[in-house]
Amino acid sequence: QSGAAIVSRIMGIVLAAVAVDNVIEAVRTLITTG
């Protein structure tokens, strides 16, 4: 595996984690508001 492939995979994992975090935050806001 090349370094670029590893970096690309790590970036994907980080982006996925951020997306999940945003979704959870949005759900919490909806529950709190509702």
DSSP file (Angstrom, degrees, kcal/mol; ACC not computed):
  #  RESIDUE AA STRUCTURE BP1 BP2  ACC     N-H-->O    O-->H-N    N-H-->O    O-->H-N    TCO  KAPPA ALPHA  PHI   PSI    X-CA   Y-CA   Z-CA
    1    1 A Q              0   0    0      0, 0.0     2,-0.1     0, 0.0     0, 0.0   0.000 360.0 360.0 360.0 137.4    0.0    0.0    0.0
    2    2 A S     >  -     0   0    0      1,-0.1     4,-1.6     4,-0.0     3,-0.2  -0.451 360.0-112.9 -84.4 162.3    1.2    3.5   -0.9
    3    3 A G  H  > S+     0   0    0      1,-0.2     4,-2.7     2,-0.2     5,-0.2   0.870 116.2  58.1 -61.0 -36.9    1.2    6.3    1.6
    4    4 A A  H  > S+     0   0    0      1,-0.2     4,-2.7     2,-0.2    -1,-0.2   0.889 103.9  51.3 -62.7 -39.0   -1.4    8.2   -0.4
    5    5 A A  H  > S+     0   0    0     -3,-0.2     4,-2.2     2,-0.2    -1,-0.2   0.906 111.4  47.5 -65.5 -40.3   -3.8    5.2   -0.1
    6    6 A I  H  X S+     0   0    0     -4,-1.6     4,-2.6     2,-0.2    -2,-0.2   0.936 113.3  47.5 -66.0 -45.9   -3.4    5.1    3.7
    7    7 A V  H  X S+     0   0    0     -4,-2.7     4,-2.7     1,-0.2    -2,-0.2   0.910 111.4  52.0 -60.5 -42.1   -3.8    8.9    4.0
    8    8 A S  H  X S+     0   0    0     -4,-2.7     4,-2.1    -5,-0.2    -1,-0.2   0.907 110.6  47.8 -61.6 -41.9   -6.9    8.7    1.7
    9    9 A R  H  X S+     0   0    0     -4,-2.2     4,-2.3     2,-0.2    -2,-0.2   0.919 111.6  49.7 -65.9 -43.2   -8.4    6.0    3.9
   10   10 A I  H  X S+     0   0    0     -4,-2.6     4,-2.7     1,-0.2    -2,-0.2   0.918 109.9  51.4 -61.6 -43.2   -7.7    7.9    7.1
   11   11 A M  H  X S+     0   0    0     -4,-2.7     4,-2.8     1,-0.2    -1,-0.2   0.908 109.4  50.9 -60.2 -41.5   -9.3   11.0    5.6
   12   12 A G  H  X S+     0   0    0     -4,-2.1     4,-2.4     2,-0.2    -1,-0.2   0.908 110.5  48.2 -62.5 -42.4  -12.4    9.0    4.7
   13   13 A I  H  X S+     0   0    0     -4,-2.3     4,-2.4     2,-0.2    -2,-0.2   0.919 112.7  48.6 -64.4 -43.2  -12.6    7.6    8.3
   14   14 A V  H  X S+     0   0    0     -4,-2.7     4,-2.5     2,-0.2    -2,-0.2   0.930 112.1  48.5 -62.8 -45.6  -12.3   11.1    9.8
   15   15 A L  H  X S+     0   0    0     -4,-2.8     4,-2.5     1,-0.2    -1,-0.2   0.903 111.5  50.2 -62.6 -40.1  -14.9   12.5    7.4
   16   16 A A  H  X S+     0   0    0     -4,-2.4     4,-2.6     2,-0.2    -1,-0.2   0.912 110.3  49.9 -63.9 -41.8  -17.3    9.7    8.2
   17   17 A A  H  X S+     0   0    0     -4,-2.4     4,-2.4     1,-0.2    -2,-0.2   0.910 111.5  48.4 -63.3 -42.1  -16.8   10.3   12.0
   18   18 A V  H  X S+     0   0    0     -4,-2.5     4,-2.4     2,-0.2    -1,-0.2   0.910 111.2  50.7 -64.0 -41.8  -17.5   14.0   11.6
   19   19 A A  H  X S+     0   0    0     -4,-2.5     4,-2.3     2,-0.2    -2,-0.2   0.929 111.3  47.5 -62.4 -45.1  -20.6   13.2    9.6
   20   20 A V  H  X S+     0   0    0     -4,-2.6     4,-2.6     1,-0.2    -1,-0.2   0.913 111.0  52.3 -61.4 -42.4  -21.9   10.8   12.2
   21   21 A D  H  X S+     0   0    0     -4,-2.4     4,-2.3     1,-0.2    -1,-0.2   0.906 109.5  49.0 -60.5 -42.2  -21.1   13.4   14.9
   22   22 A N  H  X S+     0   0    0     -4,-2.4     4,-2.5     2,-0.2    -1,-0.2   0.902 110.6  50.5 -64.6 -40.8  -23.1   16.0   13.0
   23   23 A V  H  X S+     0   0    0     -4,-2.3     4,-2.6     2,-0.2    -2,-0.2   0.933 110.8  48.5 -62.8 -45.9  -26.1   13.7   12.6
   24   24 A I  H  X S+     0   0    0     -4,-2.6     4,-2.6     1,-0.2    -1,-0.2   0.919 111.7  50.2 -60.6 -43.3  -26.1   12.8   16.3
   25   25 A E  H  X S+     0   0    0     -4,-2.3     4,-2.4     1,-0.2    -1,-0.2   0.905 110.7  49.4 -61.5 -42.3  -25.9   16.5   17.2
   26   26 A A  H  X S+     0   0    0     -4,-2.5     4,-2.5     2,-0.2    -2,-0.2   0.910 111.0  49.5 -64.2 -42.2  -28.8   17.3   14.8
   27   27 A V  H  X S+     0   0    0     -4,-2.6     4,-2.7     2,-0.2    -2,-0.2   0.917 110.7  50.3 -63.4 -42.9  -30.9   14.4   16.3
   28   28 A R  H  X S+     0   0    0     -4,-2.6     4,-2.8     1,-0.2     5,-0.2   0.921 110.6  49.7 -60.7 -43.3  -30.2   15.7   19.8
   29   29 A T  H  X S+     0   0    0     -4,-2.4     4,-2.9     1,-0.2     5,-0.3   0.919 111.1  49.3 -61.9 -43.5  -31.2   19.2   18.8
   30   30 A L  H  X S+     0   0    0     -4,-2.5     4,-3.1     2,-0.2    -2,-0.2   0.926 112.8  47.0 -61.6 -44.6  -34.4   17.9   17.3
   31   31 A I  H  < S+     0   0    0     -4,-2.7    -2,-0.2     2,-0.2    -1,-0.2   0.926 115.0  46.1 -63.9 -44.2  -35.3   15.9   20.4
   32   32 A T  H  < S+     0   0    0     -4,-2.8    -2,-0.2    -5,-0.2    -1,-0.2   0.913 117.4  43.2 -65.4 -42.5  -34.5   18.9   22.7
   33   33 A T  H  <        0   0    0     -4,-2.9    -2,-0.2     1,-0.2    -1,-0.2   0.911 360.0 360.0 -70.1 -42.1  -36.5   21.3   20.5
   34   34 A G     <        0   0    0     -4,-3.1    -1,-0.2    -5,-0.3    -2,-0.2   0.494 360.0 360.0 -75.3 360.0  -39.4   18.9   20.0
